[in-house]
Structures are given as C-alpha cells and as structure tokens.
Amino acid sequence: MGFNSMEPFSVAQIQEDKDTNVDPPSSPRHRKVLGRWDPSKARRPDIRVAPTFRPSSVDFEDPIAYIEKIRSYAEPYGICRIIPPLKWSPPCRLKERALWEDTKFPTRIQIVDLLQNREAMKKKEKPKGRKRKRGRKPSVALPKKIHGSVSSPEKTEEEKFGFSSGSDFTLKEFEKYDRSFKKSYFERKDNAADTEWAPSVEEIEGEYWRIIEKPTDEVEVYYGADLERRVLGSGFYKGVDMLTGDTEVDQYIHSGWNLNNLPRLPGSLLSYEPCDISGVVVPWLYVGMCFSTFCWHVEDHHLYSVNYNHFGSPKVWYGVPGNHATALEETMRKHLPDLFAEQPDLLHGLVTQFSPSTLDAEGVPVYRAVQQEGEFIVTFPRAYHSGFNSGFNCAEAVNLATLDWLPYGQNAIELYSQETRKTSLSHDKLLLGAGYEAFNFLCEITPLMKESTMYLRWKRFCEKNGELTKAIDEARLRLEEGRIEALGNGFSLLEMDKEFDLDCEKECVFCLSDLHLTASGCTNCSIGEYTCTKHANDLCSCEKSDRFILYRYTEDKLSSLARALEEGYESDDDITWTSKSIEESGPVIVEEEPGIRRDFDLNLEFQFDASSSERSQKKESSPVTVEEEPHRIRDFDLNLDLQLDDEELNAPSETSDDASMMNLAPSVKPINLGSLVIGDLWCNKHAIFPKGFKSRVKFYNVQDPMRTSYYMSEIEDAGSHGPLFRVTLEGSQEDTFCNLSAQKCWEMVLRRVNKERTERSSQGQNVQTLENIDGLLMFGFRSKFVIQATEALDPNHRLEEYWNHKNEKDSLETNEGAMADAMASIEGRPFEFDLNRT
C-alpha cells in the first residue's frame, strides 16, 4: 500500500486512478483540473527558516520539560520543528484496512485562488484584472464549532466567505485523488508518458504562492480538516483496550508524545480542564492534498499547539512570533481593507491566506518550517501560523498549556471580553488548579526532590515574580478587587455554591466572560442571568439591596494562597485553604491515559443496617471497568469483626470527656472502600490506597484536647502526586489536614493536639503530650478487613511495590514456620552443622 504522495508518478498508478472512479460523472471528483503549473512565475517566499530540534532519547521522555527547555530559543520564531529520536516510530492505526479502505470522512472545498485575492461579498462589480474560466459564487462560511459541536449559523453568516462541503472520501480514495490532481496540474509537456517524475516541495511552494498572489485560473481542492474523534478516531493507538502486551508497541500508547496523552500530562494546565473539549484537549485529524490550506490564525486562548504528521507528503508551515501578532493583523488590514471593513473578525474565520513576502516587506518576521512525516511542529502562544500541504498526508493536532502560557491566556480572555467572543475553556479553573497543585507539591518537598524537574518548574513559577504567583495575585485578585471596589457599597457578598458551574459553564450575558471565580446577579429580576464584575451595573436598575456578587474564594484566601506560593509553605491555615479546593481544582483523571492512573469499577460503599445487621455493597459508576470481568463487582468477605448501628455511624462528632487514656486504641470504622488506581504512588510496602477511601475514627479534639471526637479520614486524587490524604474534624470543616502521606497527615493532627495540651499544662492542668501516632492505623490500613478488601481490588497484582513486599513477607513467614516445625521434630537432639558439606 502506497502512502507517500511525493513518490514519482508511474504509468501503472495513473492507469489505476482512471479505473477506480467511485462517483458518477457529475461528482466534483470528475471535474477537469483547469489550472496548470507555470514554473517561470514561481513566487516562493524568500524568508528565514524556523529552528529544528533533535532531542536525545532522554530529553524526549518528558514532552513538557523538553518544550519548556527549548522555549527560550524557539519562541522568538513562533514555530519550531521537532524530529523524534530514530527509534521512536509509532504505528498508525489509520493504516488498518478497515479504516484505510472502508471508512469515509467529510471534506471542505477550498478555492485556493480566492484565499487572498477576492472582493468583499457585498461588492457587486465584476472581478477585474483576470478572467475566470469557470465562474461560481464563493462559498458561504461553515458554522463555527464550539466545544466540538456545530453552532447554528446566523443570518449574517450567509454573507461571509468560507468553505462549502465537499465529497466524502476514504483515505485510499483521497490518496488516489491527490495523485491524479498532481499528475494533471504539474504535467510537463516535455515529459514522456512513461517517465516517472514529481515536483519538489520547493517547486510546489513556488506555484502555491503564485496562485495566492497572482492567480490566473481557478484552483479548487479538498481538505479533510478538523476531523473529530468520532469520524476516524486518532492516528495513535490509545487506551487500555488497545494494549497488546508487546512492549515495543505499547510504549507508544503510554508515550507523552501520543497526542491523546499530551494535553493532560503533569505540567500542562489543561490537566485541570474537566471537559473533553474537541480540538483543544481531544486531538483533531487533518487529511490534506496538494494545495489544501490552513490559513493564518492563532490558537484558541492563545494556547500552544502540537502537530504530528503521521504519514504522507510534507506540510509547509509559516510562523510569526507572538510579540508580532498585532503587526501581522495591522499589515493584513492595511492590504485587505475591504475584507476587514466587511468582516472585522476576519482572522477568526480561518479562511484568509496572506503572502509571507508581503509580511516580511512590512517588517513582520515570518519563518518557514517543512514538516516531514513522523515529525512534530510546535506553535507557541499567540503565534500566528499558516501553511499548506504539498500532497496527500494525514496529521493530528492538539493544544497544550504550560505554566509560561498563563499571561498569554489572561490576555486572551481580556481580548475575548472586548470582542464579545465565547471562551472555549475556563481560564480561572486552570489557574486555580495550578495554584493548588504548586502549593501541595512545594509544601511536601524533601531535600532529595529539590533537583527534580517538577520542583524546579514549580519553584521557578512561584517565586516572587513568577508567572503563577503574578497570575493569581496581580492578574486575577487585584483585577477583581478593583472592579468590586468600583461598584461601591450596597452589593451583597455571597459565597458561591461549589456546583455553580459544575453542569455547564456560566458566562456574562454581556461579554461572554467565564464566571468561575466571581459572578454578579439580582434577586429581583433577571433570575438565572449573571454578569462579570465589570458589567455588574449594566444588568438592571434594581436597588443595590437586591444585587449581589458571588465569590468562590474570598480576597483574603486568594491573597494567602499567593503569599504562600511566594514566601513559604509552613502555615496550617494555607494547608486548610488548599485542601478545600481540591474537589474543584484537582487534575482530571483521563480515561485514555494509560500508565498514569486508572479507575476501576470497584467502588464499594459499605452501608450498615441496624435492623438486619447485614452489610451491602453499592456499586458506583467509574469511567473504566475491569477488563477481564467488566460487568461484575468483585465479592468480599464482609464478616467484619465490628458491629455498627445507624445511631453510632451517623453520630455528629460524638465526644467523650475521657481524656486520660494516653494509649488510645483507635476503633476505625470503614465508610467507603473506594476504587483502585494504578500508579507507583497509590501504594507503599504496607498498604494499598484506593481513591475515594473513607473511614471514621475517634481521637482527641484539636480544639479541646480534654475531649475526644470523631474524625473523617479520606483519600483523594492529587493528580501527578498520587493520593492526597485528608483528615477532617467532624462538625468543623475549618479543621482539615492534608498531606501526601497518611503518616504525616495524622502527625499534623497530633501536633495541633499537643500544642493545645501544652498550653493547658502551662495553665496548671495535669496533662501530658502524646509522643507518636500511626497514620496507617488511624486510617484503618492495619485492619485485617481493610487489608483483605483493598487487596481484592487488585486481583492482578498491578501495584507491584505492595505485592512484592507482601510476597517476600509471606515467604519469610512460611520459612520461619517450616523451621519451627523442624526444630520441634528434633526432640531435643543437638543441632549440628556439617561445615565440610558443600
């Protein structure tokens, strides 16, 4: 099967193309190619080349770290090319016969000669300067896609230039169509019919820009652009269902450079985006042919983009660095005044190409990159880019947001607000998610971790003038403070329900800004409608007593987070604040991100029935089921050695005046077993830590250590850092303790108790401090039942550290038992060693 469209044209291939027409003669596929190559008028731009990087195998292991490493050199060019190590060669699932020959994808028709040189749609005079051999009205624009869906076109859309729908193709058909097109278009009169020949990329590029800048004929091509997952899927294999057991193949499913994994890798802020936004977090495919074009644009929210060419002919890219984005816009407005007068947001439509030569002449730096198959192109924040395909190929692209993107993202949402443009994601969710994870990581740092890539990354962005600290403190906190202060007195300040925007994003009714952090509304009118704080006074004319502002976090809490990131991480208050935001800001568990963390459908909630004393198991939904038994909940021996009744289980922070028991023996009551997560951090030698595990235990009250009260112990997901252990005093959410270690979590509780007991002792009370505490015991992981239940979650022994240690321990106990039996059988005889025996 041939996949390289840059191979010379052969007589056999040409004859085969003639014999495989699949559409009727009226189909656009049968239209005669009118344009012809004119090499004497080539207009290949004389511009500089973007940098190319060849990472070592070691550097290539961490995509985020590598992109951050090359950023200072590559960003001034806007784009760069990355050539993977020679051994990195992922198989492409699109080459499977069922996809290659039988699965169709939609295309768009592009009239290449009108991408720059066209008149405004409302102008009625006929084109001047050239004759069109086949007159046809330019196509209207397709409706824009938002979050992977297609929005309804407005009436004004009919007056916009765009690309109309083309034929559906299979990959096999499209390859043949491109080959036939190139054969006709680049046919040379001096070439004998049986001579193999194909134009070079440079020759195709020169002809492409002649068509764009000085067109003489109509040139129409197809482009399979923005193909969502449901059409062809991904070019990469992904997900546990595609694991083969062959390490050479499966490494690409786990690879960070697999574009299905890349957006949510540790270090990418898109890991805090809960939605699978098509084209942003979920990759899109692009199936190109000769001259098919991606016009000048920047990424949504000025994000990074990463593009991989799976197979086929080269893609030719042009990039303008982000700090020259405004200059590009001004130059295009200068040279295309009628188009911009008719459509001020022309560049948002991705339907307008523009000459790099003209940009360069106007002082706008433009750089070229030629992407071969098996290579990556990275575009940097707010870098305009465009390009075309030199022949049949298939590429895949997705977005990325490293920490240095934050100021670009903030600038983007401010521009969107001015333009009343809908956002694709919540910038504040990403920002606060990063703030939480940075705090949680840095407060747990050990001397051995201070040389790690993760530590250096967080430290660099969290210092006094770090991007993360500034983004929280200056860009968001100070901005909201100023806006709220400008509203004056009278607005009620109310705490926002944490589920305010859980089901759907809330946006300002005036500027469409995201309202995750703050929102304003009225209790008298406009129920259910909200504005940003900038437009709060525009909502209605009701009395201010009816008006309110919702805030997710108080100014003091945001200030304390920024201060903690900037200055240090020792305050228990800061830890308490951070623990409360985990449910909203924690990294997302991605279903198709193998090797990082995996949820199984084994989440059991133990319910204790006082009337029957029976224990039942309640199955909860989970994104991934157990492969070998996907519809069965595993059974556990629930013959517990503890009896609970409803009254005891639901008692609100039951207390006891008995504070004299210094050797408190905890009676741990399991509430929820949780679900298994595969990862090195989700166990140690002594215990398995299920996500969602919850237990209840009585211990000295941190507020009054002369009493005992109930504490709730829980395990939550801290993303790349594994499990987060949380202990909360019942009835006092302010007394919450979080740590990445169960032991350290309960040690924090112990320190608070001892602090209070020391103060009581200084006041003359006869109390003693407690010397130590067993965190695993307090969580319940020393309980025989909990051990058996958590082990049953992992029947395939995937958590190797735990099982290896258990097997060694069991083997040692077996050997000791055998030795004891042997000693008993000796019946008192002397035990001798034969030192000469080998």
Rosetta blueprint (number, residue, H / E / L):
1 M L
2 G L
3 F L
4 N L
5 S L
6 M L
7 E L
8 P L
9 F E
10 S L
11 V H
12 A H
13 Q H
14 I H
15 Q H
16 E H
17 D H
18 K H
19 D L
20 T L
21 N L
22 V L
23 D L
24 P L
25 P L
26 S L
27 S L
28 P H
29 R H
30 H H
31 R L
32 K L
33 V L
34 L L
35 G L
36 R L
37 W L
38 D L
39 P H
40 S H
41 K H
42 A L
43 R L
44 R L
45 P L
46 D L
47 I L
48 R E
49 V E
50 A L
51 P L
52 T E
53 F E
54 R L
55 P L
56 S L
57 S L
58 V L
59 D H
60 F H
61 E H
62 D L
63 P H
64 I H
65 A H
66 Y H
67 I H
68 E H
69 K H
70 I H
71 R H
72 S H
73 Y H
74 A H
75 E H
76 P H
77 Y H
78 G L
79 I E
80 C E
81 R E
82 I E
83 I L
84 P L
85 P L
86 L L
87 K L
88 W L
89 S L
90 P L
91 P L
92 C L
93 R H
94 L H
95 K H
96 E L
97 R H
98 A H
99 L H
100 W H
101 E H
102 D H
103 T L
104 K E
105 F E
106 P L
107 T L
108 R E
109 I E
110 Q E
111 I E
112 V H
113 D H
114 L H
115 L L
116 Q L
117 N L
118 R L
119 E L
120 A L
121 M L
122 K L
123 K L
124 K L
125 E L
126 K L
127 P L
128 K L
129 G L
130 R L
131 K L
132 R L
133 K L
134 R L
135 G L
136 R L
137 K L
138 P L
139 S L
140 V E
141 A L
142 L L
143 P L
144 K L
145 K E
146 I E
147 H L
148 G L
149 S E
150 V E
151 S L
152 S L
153 P L
154 E L
155 K H
156 T H
157 E H
158 E H
159 E H
160 K L
161 F E
162 G L
163 F L
164 S E
165 S E
166 G L
167 S L
168 D L
169 F E
170 T E
171 L H
172 K H
173 E H
174 F H
175 E H
176 K H
177 Y H
178 D H
179 R H
180 S H
181 F H
182 K H
183 K H
184 S H
185 Y H
186 F L
187 E L
188 R L
189 K L
190 D L
191 N L
192 A L
193 A L
194 D L
195 T L
196 E L
197 W E
198 A L
199 P L
200 S L
201 V H
202 E H
203 E H
204 I H
205 E H
206 G H
207 E H
208 Y H
209 W H
210 R H
211 I H
212 I H
213 E H
214 K L
215 P L
216 T L
217 D L
218 E L
219 V L
220 E E
221 V E
222 Y E
223 Y E
224 G E
225 A E
226 D E
227 L E
228 E L
229 R H
230 R H
231 V H
232 L H
233 G L
234 S L
235 G L
236 F L
237 Y L
238 K L
239 G L
240 V H
241 D H
242 M H
243 L L
244 T L
245 G L
246 D L
247 T H
248 E H
249 V H
250 D H
251 Q H
252 Y H
253 I H
254 H H
255 S L
256 G L
257 W L
258 N L
259 L L
260 N L
261 N L
262 L H
263 P H
264 R H
265 L L
266 P L
267 G L
268 S L
269 L H
270 L H
271 S H
272 Y H
273 E L
274 P L
275 C L
276 D L
277 I L
278 S E
279 G L
280 V L
281 V L
282 V E
283 P L
284 W E
285 L E
286 Y E
287 V E
288 G E
289 M L
290 C L
291 F L
292 S L
293 T E
294 F E
295 C E
296 W E
297 H E
298 V L
299 E L
300 D H
301 H H
302 H H
303 L L
304 Y E
305 S E
306 V E
307 N E
308 Y E
309 N E
310 H E
311 F E
312 G E
313 S L
314 P L
315 K E
316 V E
317 W E
318 Y E
319 G E
320 V E
321 P L
322 G H
323 N H
324 H H
325 A H
326 T H
327 A H
328 L H
329 E H
330 E H
331 T H
332 M H
333 R H
334 K H
335 H H
336 L L
337 P H
338 D H
339 L H
340 F H
341 A H
342 E H
343 Q L
344 P L
345 D L
346 L H
347 L H
348 H H
349 G H
350 L L
351 V L
352 T L
353 Q L
354 F L
355 S L
356 P H
357 S H
358 T H
359 L H
360 D H
361 A H
362 E L
363 G L
364 V L
365 P L
366 V L
367 Y E
368 R E
369 A E
370 V E
371 Q E
372 Q L
373 E L
374 G L
375 E L
376 F E
377 I E
378 V E
379 T E
380 F L
381 P L
382 R L
383 A L
384 Y E
385 H E
386 S E
387 G E
388 F E
389 N E
390 S L
391 G L
392 F L
393 N E
394 C E
395 A E
396 E E
397 A E
398 V E
399 N E
400 L E
401 A L
402 T L
403 L H
404 D H
405 W H
406 L H
407 P H
408 Y H
409 G H
410 Q H
411 N H
412 A H
413 I H
414 E H
415 L H
416 Y H
417 S H
418 Q H
419 E H
420 T L
421 R L
422 K L
423 T L
424 S L
425 L L
426 S L
427 H H
428 D H
429 K H
430 L H
431 L H
432 L H
433 G H
434 A H
435 G H
436 Y H
437 E H
438 A H
439 F H
440 N H
441 F H
442 L H
443 C L
444 E L
445 I L
446 T L
447 P H
448 L H
449 M H
450 K L
451 E L
452 S L
453 T H
454 M H
455 Y H
456 L H
457 R H
458 W H
459 K H
460 R H
461 F H
462 C H
463 E L
464 K L
465 N L
466 G L
467 E H
468 L H
469 T H
470 K H
471 A H
472 I H
473 D H
474 E H
475 A H
476 R H
477 L H
478 R H
479 L H
480 E H
481 E H
482 G H
483 R H
484 I H
485 E H
486 A H
487 L L
488 G L
489 N L
490 G L
491 F L
492 S E
493 L E
494 L E
495 E E
496 M L
497 D L
498 K L
499 E L
500 F L
501 D L
502 L L
503 D L
504 C L
505 E L
506 K L
507 E E
508 C L
509 V L
510 F L
511 C L
512 L L
513 S L
514 D E
515 L L
516 H L
517 L L
518 T E
519 A E
520 S E
521 G E
522 C E
523 T L
524 N L
525 C L
526 S L
527 I L
528 G L
529 E L
530 Y L
531 T E
532 C L
533 T H
534 K H
535 H H
536 A H
537 N H
538 D H
539 L L
540 C L
541 S L
542 C L
543 E L
544 K H
545 S H
546 D H
547 R E
548 F E
549 I E
550 L E
551 Y E
552 R L
553 Y L
554 T L
555 E H
556 D H
557 K H
558 L H
559 S H
560 S H
561 L H
562 A H
563 R H
564 A H
565 L H
566 E H
567 E H
568 G L
569 Y L
570 E L
571 S L
572 D H
573 D H
574 D H
575 I H
576 T H
577 W H
578 T H
579 S H
580 K H
581 S L
582 I H
583 E H
584 E H
585 S H
586 G L
587 P L
588 V L
589 I L
590 V L
591 E L
592 E L
593 E L
594 P L
595 G L
596 I L
597 R L
598 R L
599 D E
600 F L
601 D L
602 L L
603 N L
604 L E
605 E E
606 F E
607 Q E
608 F E
609 D L
610 A L
611 S L
612 S L
613 S L
614 E L
615 R E
616 S E
617 Q E
618 K E
619 K E
620 E L
621 S L
622 S L
623 P L
624 V L
625 T L
626 V L
627 E L
628 E L
629 E L
630 P L
631 H L
632 R L
633 I L
634 R L
635 D L
636 F L
637 D L
638 L L
639 N L
640 L L
641 D L
642 L L
643 Q L
644 L L
645 D L
646 D H
647 E H
648 E H
649 L H
650 N L
651 A L
652 P L
653 S L
654 E L
655 T L
656 S E
657 D L
658 D L
659 A L
660 S L
661 M L
662 M L
663 N L
664 L L
665 A L
666 P L
667 S L
668 V L
669 K E
670 P E
671 I E
672 N E
673 L E
674 G E
675 S E
676 L L
677 V E
678 I L
679 G L
680 D H
681 L H
682 W H
683 C E
684 N L
685 K L
686 H L
687 A L
688 I E
689 F L
690 P L
691 K E
692 G L
693 F L
694 K E
695 S E
696 R E
697 V E
698 K E
699 F E
700 Y E
701 N L
702 V L
703 Q L
704 D L
705 P L
706 M L
707 R L
708 T E
709 S E
710 Y E
711 Y E
712 M E
713 S E
714 E E
715 I E
716 E E
717 D E
718 A L
719 G H
720 S H
721 H H
722 G L
723 P E
724 L E
725 F E
726 R E
727 V E
728 T E
729 L E
730 E L
731 G L
732 S L
733 Q L
734 E L
735 D L
736 T E
737 F E
738 C E
739 N E
740 L L
741 S L
742 A H
743 Q H
744 K H
745 C H
746 W H
747 E H
748 M H
749 V H
750 L H
751 R H
752 R H
753 V H
754 N H
755 K H
756 E H
757 R H
758 T H
759 E H
760 R H
761 S H
762 S H
763 Q L
764 G L
765 Q L
766 N L
767 V L
768 Q L
769 T L
770 L L
771 E L
772 N L
773 I L
774 D L
775 G H
776 L H
777 L H
778 M H
779 F H
780 G L
781 F L
782 R L
783 S L
784 K H
785 F H
786 V H
787 I H
788 Q H
789 A H
790 T H
791 E H
792 A H
793 L L
794 D L
795 P L
796 N L
797 H L
798 R L
799 L L
800 E H
801 E H
802 Y H
803 W H
804 N H
805 H H
806 K H
807 N H
808 E H
809 K H
810 D H
811 S H
812 L H
813 E H
814 T H
815 N H
816 E H
817 G H
818 A H
819 M H
820 A H
821 D H
822 A H
823 M H
824 A H
825 S H
826 I H
827 E L
828 G L
829 R L
830 P L
831 F L
832 E L
833 F L
834 D L
835 L L
836 N L
837 R L
838 T L
